[in-house]
Amino acid sequence: MKVLGIIPARYASTRFPGKPLTDINGKSMIQRVYEQAKQSGLTDVVVATDDERILQHVQAFGGKAVMTSSEHQSGTDRCFEAYKLNNEPFEYIINIQGDEPFIHPEQIDLVASCFERPQTQLATLVKKIESPEELFNINSPKVVISQAKEALYFSRQPIPYCRNVPEDIWHKQHTYYKHIGIYGYRADILEQITQLPPSALELAESLEQLRWLENGFRITTAITHHETIGIDTPEDLERILGRD
């Protein structure tokens, strides 16, 4: 099974410009993500960027990088261009978030393992929610999954609603899952989903994966027990400095 890991990395960011190049204990964020990805079982790893500074930096530390358009609206679109620019064919692509410098290689392998099921079109990770703070955090999307571990819906709100149960114990009454933002695509499915226009559910929740569900694509999920540490702002970085 040939699997290409792609790490989308933009320089421009409203909340944290230049984020991929920011230093974390002697290494850039993008280098840390790349090195973690290389420890997984992926066939190959490449950074997909729209900025010459990031391209040169990745090449300087010995990594692979490709230049992609600055017009992409999502990491999914950037991944597809990077995949098309690759000279070697791959069956599957894993989209690895460029702002998670401590991602576990086992999580990447877990997403890839979803494609051992022939019916898997798309794959992602979920993690059990352990507290009401997590459950009611609108910045942490929740996932409802079927008995077959396929995503039924993603929402910023906690669903299902636990009727006649105090909200502070909903997470004890029902097993809720939060979404971990790493995606796997079958190569032909990646091409198809990049042709889809934004959907009503996607626009309502501001969650791209709803576009795929609304158009009938199936998303296989796997449960991880590892927490992820995403860095969206300089304040997030301050909180994790010192971790290595």
C-alpha positions as CSV (number, residue, x, y, z in Angstrom):
1,M,0.0,0.0,0.0
2,K,1.6,3.2,-1.2
3,V,0.7,6.2,1.0
4,L,1.9,9.8,0.5
5,G,1.9,12.1,3.5
6,I,1.3,15.8,2.6
7,I,1.8,18.6,5.0
8,P,0.0,21.8,3.8
9,A,1.9,24.9,5.0
10,R,0.9,28.5,4.3
11,Y,2.9,31.5,5.4
12,A,0.0,33.9,5.6
13,S,-2.2,33.5,8.6
14,T,-4.6,36.1,10.2
15,R,-3.9,35.0,13.7
16,F,-0.2,33.8,13.3
17,P,1.7,35.0,10.2
18,G,4.8,32.9,9.4
19,K,3.6,30.1,11.7
20,P,5.3,27.2,9.9
21,L,8.7,28.9,10.4
22,T,8.3,29.8,14.1
23,D,11.0,28.3,16.4
24,I,10.0,25.7,18.9
25,N,13.0,24.8,21.1
26,G,15.5,25.0,18.3
27,K,13.5,23.6,15.4
28,S,10.9,25.2,13.2
29,M,7.3,24.1,13.6
30,I,7.2,22.6,10.1
31,Q,10.5,20.7,10.7
32,R,9.0,19.1,13.8
33,V,5.8,18.1,11.9
34,Y,7.9,16.7,9.0
35,E,10.2,14.7,11.3
36,Q,7.3,13.2,13.2
37,A,5.6,12.2,9.9
38,K,8.8,10.6,8.7
39,Q,8.8,8.3,11.7
40,S,5.5,6.8,10.6
41,G,5.0,4.1,8.0
42,L,4.3,6.5,5.2
43,T,5.9,5.7,1.8
44,D,6.9,9.3,1.4
45,V,6.3,12.8,2.9
46,V,6.2,16.2,1.3
47,V,5.4,19.8,2.4
48,A,3.0,21.6,0.1
49,T,3.5,25.4,0.5
50,D,2.7,28.6,-1.3
51,D,5.8,30.5,0.0
52,E,9.4,30.4,-1.2
53,R,10.7,31.0,2.3
54,I,9.0,27.8,3.5
55,L,10.1,25.9,0.4
56,Q,13.8,26.8,0.9
57,H,13.6,26.2,4.7
58,V,12.3,22.6,4.2
59,Q,14.9,21.8,1.6
60,A,17.6,23.3,3.8
61,F,16.9,20.7,6.6
62,G,16.7,17.9,4.0
63,G,13.0,17.6,3.6
64,K,10.9,17.5,0.4
65,A,8.7,20.4,-0.6
66,V,6.6,21.6,-3.6
67,M,5.2,25.0,-4.5
68,T,1.5,25.2,-4.8
69,S,-1.0,27.9,-5.7
70,S,-1.7,30.7,-3.2
71,E,-5.4,30.6,-4.3
72,H,-6.4,27.4,-2.6
73,Q,-9.3,27.7,-0.1
74,S,-8.4,24.6,1.9
75,G,-5.7,22.2,2.8
76,T,-7.6,19.5,0.8
77,D,-7.2,21.5,-2.4
78,R,-3.5,22.1,-1.7
79,C,-3.0,18.4,-1.1
80,F,-4.5,17.5,-4.4
81,E,-2.3,19.9,-6.3
82,A,0.8,18.5,-4.4
83,Y,-0.3,15.0,-5.3
84,K,-0.7,15.9,-9.0
85,L,2.8,17.5,-9.0
86,N,4.3,14.3,-7.6
87,N,6.0,12.2,-10.3
88,E,5.2,8.9,-8.5
89,P,1.7,7.4,-8.3
90,F,0.2,6.8,-4.8
91,E,-2.9,4.9,-3.9
92,Y,-3.6,7.0,-0.8
93,I,-2.8,10.4,0.6
94,I,-2.7,11.5,4.3
95,N,-3.2,15.3,5.0
96,I,-1.1,16.1,8.1
97,Q,-1.8,19.4,9.8
98,G,1.2,21.7,9.7
99,D,0.5,23.2,13.0
100,E,0.7,20.1,15.2
101,P,4.4,19.7,15.9
102,F,3.9,16.9,18.4
103,I,1.7,14.7,16.3
104,H,2.3,11.0,17.1
105,P,3.5,8.9,14.2
106,E,1.1,6.2,15.5
107,Q,-1.8,8.5,14.7
108,I,-0.7,8.8,11.1
109,D,-0.4,5.1,10.8
110,L,-3.8,4.7,12.4
111,V,-5.4,6.8,9.6
112,A,-3.5,4.8,7.0
113,S,-4.7,1.5,8.5
114,C,-8.3,2.6,7.7
115,F,-7.6,1.9,4.0
116,E,-7.1,-1.8,4.8
117,R,-10.9,-1.8,4.5
118,P,-11.6,-1.9,0.8
119,Q,-14.7,0.2,1.1
120,T,-12.9,3.2,2.8
121,Q,-13.1,6.3,0.7
122,L,-12.0,8.9,3.3
123,A,-10.6,8.5,6.8
124,T,-10.0,10.6,9.9
125,L,-9.4,10.2,13.7
126,V,-11.7,10.8,16.7
127,K,-11.0,10.8,20.4
128,K,-13.3,10.2,23.3
129,I,-14.4,13.4,25.1
130,E,-13.6,13.3,28.8
131,S,-15.0,16.6,30.2
132,P,-17.9,19.0,29.8
133,E,-15.4,21.7,28.9
134,E,-14.3,19.7,25.8
135,L,-17.9,18.8,25.0
136,F,-19.2,22.3,24.9
137,N,-16.1,23.9,23.3
138,I,-17.4,25.2,19.9
139,N,-13.8,25.3,18.6
140,S,-13.5,21.6,19.0
141,P,-15.8,19.8,16.4
142,K,-17.7,16.7,17.6
143,V,-18.3,13.6,15.5
144,V,-21.3,11.2,15.6
145,I,-20.2,7.8,14.4
146,S,-22.1,4.7,13.3
147,Q,-21.6,1.2,14.7
148,A,-19.4,0.6,11.6
149,K,-17.2,3.5,12.8
150,E,-18.2,5.7,9.9
151,A,-18.9,9.4,10.5
152,L,-22.6,10.3,10.4
153,Y,-22.2,14.0,11.2
154,F,-19.7,16.6,12.5
155,S,-20.9,19.6,14.6
156,R,-19.5,22.3,16.8
157,Q,-22.4,21.6,19.1
158,P,-22.5,18.5,21.3
159,I,-24.8,16.0,19.6
160,P,-26.8,14.0,20.5
161,Y,-28.8,16.0,23.0
162,C,-29.1,14.1,26.3
163,R,-32.7,14.7,27.2
164,N,-33.5,15.0,31.0
165,V,-29.8,14.9,31.9
166,P,-27.8,17.8,33.4
167,E,-25.3,19.1,30.8
168,D,-22.3,18.7,33.1
169,I,-22.7,14.9,33.1
170,W,-23.7,14.4,29.4
171,H,-20.2,13.0,28.7
172,K,-20.8,10.3,31.4
173,Q,-24.3,9.5,30.1
174,H,-23.2,9.0,26.4
175,T,-19.9,8.4,24.6
176,Y,-19.0,11.6,22.7
177,Y,-16.1,11.9,20.3
178,K,-14.2,15.0,19.2
179,H,-12.6,15.2,15.8
180,I,-8.8,15.0,15.4
181,G,-8.0,17.0,12.2
182,I,-6.0,14.6,10.1
183,Y,-7.5,13.2,6.9
184,G,-6.8,10.3,4.6
185,Y,-8.1,10.1,1.0
186,R,-8.2,7.5,-1.6
187,A,-6.5,9.2,-4.5
188,D,-9.4,9.1,-6.9
189,I,-11.8,10.3,-4.1
190,L,-9.5,13.2,-3.4
191,E,-9.8,14.4,-6.9
192,Q,-13.6,14.1,-6.8
193,I,-14.1,16.0,-3.6
194,T,-12.0,18.9,-4.8
195,Q,-14.5,19.4,-7.6
196,L,-17.4,19.9,-5.1
197,P,-18.8,23.4,-4.4
198,P,-19.3,24.5,-0.8
199,S,-22.4,22.9,0.7
200,A,-25.2,24.2,2.9
201,L,-24.1,22.2,6.0
202,E,-20.5,23.1,5.5
203,L,-21.3,26.8,5.4
204,A,-23.6,26.6,8.4
205,E,-21.0,24.9,10.6
206,S,-17.8,26.1,8.8
207,L,-16.6,22.4,8.6
208,E,-15.3,21.3,5.2
209,Q,-15.9,17.6,5.9
210,L,-19.6,18.2,5.9
211,R,-19.4,18.9,2.2
212,W,-18.2,15.4,1.6
213,L,-20.9,13.8,3.7
214,E,-23.6,16.0,2.2
215,N,-22.5,14.7,-1.2
216,G,-22.7,11.1,-0.2
217,F,-19.1,10.3,0.5
218,R,-18.2,8.0,3.4
219,I,-15.7,8.8,6.1
220,T,-14.2,6.0,8.1
221,T,-13.1,6.9,11.6
222,A,-10.5,5.3,13.9
223,I,-10.3,6.1,17.6
224,T,-7.0,7.5,19.0
225,H,-6.1,7.8,22.6
226,H,-3.4,10.4,22.0
227,E,-4.2,14.1,22.5
228,T,-3.1,16.5,19.7
229,I,-1.6,19.9,20.3
230,G,-2.5,22.4,17.6
231,I,-1.0,25.9,17.5
232,D,-3.3,28.5,16.1
233,T,-2.0,31.6,17.9
234,P,1.3,33.0,19.5
235,E,-0.5,32.4,22.8
236,D,-0.9,28.7,22.0
237,L,2.9,28.6,21.3
238,E,3.7,30.2,24.7
239,R,1.7,27.5,26.5
240,I,3.7,24.7,24.9
241,L,7.2,26.2,25.0
242,G,9.5,24.0,26.9
243,R,7.8,20.8,25.7
244,D,10.1,18.5,23.8
